[in-house]
């Protein structure tokens, strides 16, 4: 009833399948390449945001540190003529010491100028209507206040105000100590960053006020950002996040990585143009796609011409099978070489071992210390028995993210999943005391997650940690000794009641 399809039909069908397969494989490879390119740029943007946040935090901290001493001096010595003259010298010295400071100023309770760091004092200057002055007059908080950008009444420059309240002995408002940072100081740093021609970086107050931005425009400083996609993403995702956002400033679609400052109510954003990110990928994709398309056309033409040569069909099938096997072998190799733990997102054991050997050798060459924190989730087997392995995996993921957040502040540090529920943090150039402090922060952060665990005395998931540090000596010490000592300290922490940090008794301080 049914005739067998002709050899011509079968060969055409086969050639068509081959051509479509080539195009599909090329499309899949192109898509994977695109995904990898976006991921790499995501990491680059995140690193830029981290560097910007650190720079802004350090800058504001230096200004605030100067203000702390000034407030104490004014509240103790008063503002008499002799005290003011001493103050002026102190203020001038502070500005000379910190080049990012534009100026230091002191205002009395009415907003009148008392002293500043400039050699020529301003005349009849009153800043009672400034936002920072009104804030301190109406708020009893003694902490630092980062105000909205202001234009200097003496130089016309745009400034970032950092201020603290001054009190009378009875606690009433006595005035304001003010440090000003030139917006141009941040812009010089931002201009040094490689963000492409269409990239953008910015510093924004938590209330949505733009403090500084590259590309720079005086009209942008002080703009309200609360209705922008960037600010909404920051509010939704929290202190650290990434999102593709169309800029409210110029309409460019960018990959935005934002990060809140550690000590002050501001966040930074590093944004790379999506078009620029994918520009090279587009060029490469077009070239090799055209090549693959031409190859498919050639295969189709040859297949049609050699329709009666069945052997060619077999050979083509063998080549395709070899290509598939090669692709599977390549995937297995890439998976084997992967350096990230698939569950927690931390470094895996392979990366830990490689990094430990490298850092051990570096510490030996530099005569520096190398510290290791070994951690174990308390009663994790009971957690899996009570809540199931899916909940256990989710618990490890949450703990992994917490460790990465707390321990990932220095570029050289490495947080890894050592095995099962055992985790490790490798700390170059760190002594036992420093490692113990970090271990306590991690332990406390995990406890503060308040992950319910009915199998522990505390009622929540906790960590135990062992800490060791050593200064490697040629021929005398091996990396395994550091692991063994930290492991023994971990066992001591477990034996001591869990949820604690124990340093190795043999650790040598730096």
N, C-alpha and C positions, 0 to 999 in steps of 0.2 A: 504494500500500500504506500510505503514511503520510500522515495528514492534517496540513496546516499548522496549528500551534497558533493558537487563536483570539486575536483582538486583546485580549480580556479577560485571557487567561492571560499573553500577552506583556507587557501593561501592568502587571499585578500583579507579574510577575517583575521587571520593570524598577524599579518603585517599591520593591520589597523590596530590590533591590540598592542603590538610592540611599540608603535608610534605613540599611542596614547599612554602607554606605560612610561616611555621616556619623558614625555611632557609632565606626567604626574610626579615622577621622581624628581625631576628638575623643579617643579613647583613646590614639592615638599621640602627639598633642600633649601630652596630660596626662602621659604617661610621660616624654616629653622634658623637660617642665617639672620633673618630679620629679627626674630625673637632674641637671639643671642646678642645682636647689636644693641637692641633696646635694653636688654639686661645689663650689659656693660656700661651703657650710658646712665642707667639707673644707679649703679654703684658709684660711677664718677660724680653724679649730681649729689648723691648722699655724702660722699667724701668732701665735696666742696662745701655743702651745708655745715658739716661738722667743723671744718676749718674756720668758716665764717663765724659760727656760733662761739668757738673758742676765742677767736680774735676779739669779738664784741664783748664777751664776758670778761676777758682779761683787761680790756680797755676800761670798761665801766668799773671793774673792781679796783683798779689802780686809782681812779678818780674818787671812788667812794672811800677808799682807805685814807686818802688825803683829807676828806671831809670829816671822818671820825676824829682825827687828831685835832682838826680846827675847832670842831664843836666843843670838844673837851677843854681846849685852851680858853675859848671864849667864856664858857660857863664857869671856869675856875678863876680866870684872871680878870674877867670883865672887859669893858671897852673904853677904859680911860685912855688918855693921850699916850702915856708910856706903853700901855698894853697894845694899843692900836699900832704904834710904830714897830713894836716887836712882831705883831701879827703880819704887818705888811712885808717884813723881811722873810718871815716863814712862808707866806703865800708865794712870794717871788721865788724862793728856793724850791718850793714844791713844783712850781710850773717849769723851772729849769730842769728839775730831775725827771719829770714826765713830759716829754715833748708832745704827746698827744693832747695835753691840756691846753685849751685856748686861754683860760683864765680861772682864777679863784676869787670869789667875792663873798663879802659878809654884809647883810642888810639887817637893820634893826626891826623892831616890831611894827613900825609904820611903813616899812619898805624903803627907808632912806639908806643910802650907801654909807657903810662904816669903814670898810677897808677892802682893798683888792690887791692883786698881784702886779698890777701895772705900775710903772714908775711915775707916770703922770696920772693922778687920780681924776675921775670924772667930776664934773661940777653939777650940783643940784640933781643928782641922779636918784630917781625913785622908781622902784619896780613893784610897787604894791599891787599893780593890776596884772602882773604876770601869773600864768596858770599855776606854776609851782609854788609861788608865794601864797596864793589863795588856798592851795591845797594844804600847806603846812599850817596856815593860820586857822583853818577849820578842822584839822585832823590832829589828834594827839599822838599819832604814830611816830616813833623815833627812827624808824628804818629809812633806807634811801628811797628817793622818789625820782623816777625817770620821767621828765616832763615832755610835752610836745615840743617840736623844734621851734626855736625863736630866732628872730633876726636881731643881731647885735645893734644896740642903739648908738654905739661908738664907732664900730667898723663896718656895719651893714652885712656881716657874714652870717650865714645860717649856722646855728649852734644847737647841739644836743645838751639840755640842762640836766645835771645830776645834783640833787639837793638833799639836805637834811635839816630838820627842825632844831632850833636853839631854844632852850627853856630858861626861864628865871628859876631861882632856887625853889620857889613855891610850885614849880611845874607849869606855870603859865607861859604863854607864847612870848618869846623874846626876840625872834628874828629867824633868819634863814642863812645857812652856809651853802654856797652855790659853786659848783664846778661846771665849766662849759667845755665841751669837746666840739671842735670844728667838724661839721659834716664832711668837709673835704678830706679829713683824716681817714674816714671810712672809705671814701671814694678812691683814694690813692691805693688802698688795699684791694678794693674790688676791681680796679683797673689792671691789677697784676694777675688776675685770675683768667684762665683760658676758658671762655664760655662761648666762643664762636662769634660770628657777626650778629646773630639774631638772639643770642642768649641774654638773660637778665638775672640780676641778683638784687636782693633787697633786705632791708632791716625794718621790722614793723613792730610797733607796740602791741601789747595784748588787747588794747582797746580799739585796734584797727588803724592807728595813725601811722602813715608811712614816714620813716625816719631818714632813710637813704636808699637810693636805687641807682643801679646802672642798667641801661642808659640813664644818664643823669639829666634832670631838668629841674630848675628851681620850683616850677609849678607842681612837681610831683611830691616834693618834701612837704609833709603835713597833710597830705590828702587822706581822706577817710576811705579805708579799704574794706569796711564791714560788709558791703554788698557785692564784693568780688568773689569769684570762684575760689581764689587762693585762700581768702580768709574763711570761707565756709568749709573748705577742705581741712584747714587747720583746726577749726572748732570740732569738726566731726571726727577726725583721726587722732587728735591729741598732740602730744609734745613732739612726736617724730612721725613723718608720713611722706607719701609720694603720691602724686596725682597728675594726670594730663589735664591741663587747664588752658582755656583760651584767654589770653591776657586782656584785662580790662583797659590796659594802657594803649596797646597798639594792635590788638586783635590777633596776635601770633599764637598758634598752638604750641605749648611748651610742656616738657616733662619737668614738673616742679618737685623738688625735694626740700622739705622744710623741717626745721628743728628749733625747739624752744631753748633759750639760754638757760643754763643751769641755775644761775643765781638771781636773774633779773627778769621782769615781766615783758620780755620781747622775744620774737622769733625771727629767724633768718630764712630766706628762700633762695635756692639756687635753681635756675630754670634754664634748660637747654632746648633750643628750637627742635621740634620734631622733624621738620623738613631737613635741617642741617644734619641731624643724627642719621637720617636715612638716605642722605644724598649719595654717599659712596655705594651704599647697598643698592640703590636704584640703578646706578651706572653699571655695577657689576652684574646685576640681575638682567638688565636689558641685553648686555653683551652675550652672556652665556645662554640666555633664553633664545636669542636669535640663532646662536650656534646650534643649540639643541633642536630648534625648529627646523633648521636647514638639514640637520642630521636625520630627523624624522622623515623629511621629504625625500632625502636620498634613499633611505631604507625602503620607503614605500615604492619609489620608482624601480629600484633594483628588484624588490620582491615581485612587482607586477611583471617585469621583464623575464624573471626566472621562475615563472609560475610552475613550470613542470619539473623543477629541480627540487624534489622532495628532501634531498639530503641537506640542502641549505636550510630548510625549515628545522631539521634536527639540530644542526650546528648552532642555529640562532637560539633555539631553546636552551642548549647547553651553555651558551654564553650568558644568557639571561640568568640561568641558575647559578653560574659562577659569580655574576654580579650581585645576585641576592645573597649568596653565601658570604661574599666579601663584605657586603654592607652589614650583615648580621655580625660578622667577626669584628668589624670596626666598632659597631655599637657596643659589643661586649668589652672590647678593649677600653673604650671611652668610659663605660660604666665602672670597669675595674680601676681605672685611674682617677675616678672622681674623688675629690678630696673633702666632700661635705656629707655629713650624716643626714640621711634622708628623713629621719623622724624629727630631730630637734633643730636642724638647720645649723648646728655647731660643726666645728671641724670633726672629721671622723678619726678613727684610731690611726689610720695610715698617715694622715697629715700631722697628727700629734707626734708620731714617732719620728717623722722626717724633721719637723720643726725642733723637737727636743735635741736631736743630734746636731742640727745646725747651730742652735742657740748655745748648746754645751760647748761646741768648738769655739764659737765667738767669745763666750765668757772666759774660756781658757786663754785665748789670745789676748783679750783686753784686761785680764786679771780682775774681772768683775764678778758679781754674784748672780746666781740664777735660782729663783724660787719656784716652788710647785705647790699648788693646792689640790689635794685629792678629796673629792666629795662623794657622798653616797646618800641617796634618799632613804630616810629612816623607815624601816618596816614596809618596804615597797612591795614585797611579796604578799603581805597581808592586804595591802591596798588593792593589788590585782585580784586577790581572792574575794575581797568584799565587793568591789565595784566593777570588776571585769577588766580585761586587757585593753579594751578600747578606751576606757576611762584612764587606765594607766598610761597609755600612749599620749593621751591629751594632757595628762599631768606632766609627763616628761617634756612635752612640747612647751608648756607654759613655763616650766622651770628653766628650760633651755633659753627661752627668750629673755627671762629675767636675768640669767647669768650673763648673756651677751650684752644686755643693757648695762648692768652694773660693772662688768669686768672689761668692757670693750672701749675704754677711754684712751688707752695708749696704742699707737699703731703696732708696736712689737709684741703686745700681749696676745695670747691665744687661749680661747675657751674651746674645749673639745669634749665629745662624748667618748669616754675611755672604754666603756663596755657596759651593756645592760643599763642599770640605774646609776652607774658610777661615772662621775664627771670630773674633769680636771681643768685647771687654769695654769698656764705656764707664764711666768713673769720674769723677763730679763731685767737685769740691773735693779733687782729688788731684794731687800734683806728679809729676815724672818718677821720683824716687826711690821714692815709694810705689807707683807703677804697676809699676816694675821688680821690686820685692819681690813683688808679687802675681803678676806674670807668671812669676817664677821658681818660686813655689809651684805654679802651674798646670802649668808645664813639668815640675817634679819629680813632681807627683802623677800626670800622664799617664805619665811614664817608669816610675813605681812600679807602674802597672797591669800591666806586663810582658806586654803583648800582643805575641805573637811576630810578627816581620816579617822574613822571610828576605831581603828586598830592601834592608835598611839595614845599615850597617857595625856598628851597635850590636846588631842582632839583634832589636830590639823597636821598637814604634811610638813615635815621639817627636814633639814639637812644636818649631817655631821661632816666635819671637815678635818683633815690632817694637813699640816703645813711643814715644809722643810725648805731650807735654802743652803746652798754651799757655794764655795768659790773653787771651781775645778782646777785641779793641779795636774800637769802632764804626767801620765803614767800612774797616778795615784788614785784617781776617781773615775768612775764611769757613770753614764746617764742612769743606768739601772739602780745605782745607789741612791740617787735622788728620789726615784719612784718608790724604792723599797722603804726609805725613811719616811716619806710622806704617807705611804700606806700604813706603816706601823703607827704613826700618829693618828691616822683615821681610825684604826682599830681601837686605840686608846680613847678616842672621842666616843666611839660606840660603847665601849665598856664603861665609860664614865657616865652613861645615862642618855646619850644621843642629844641631838639639837645643840651641839656645841662645837667649838673650834679648839683643837689641841695642836700646839707646835711640837715639832720633834725635839726631844731633849738633847739630841746630838747636833742640832742646827748651830751653825757658826754665824754670828751677826756680821754684817758688812762693816 
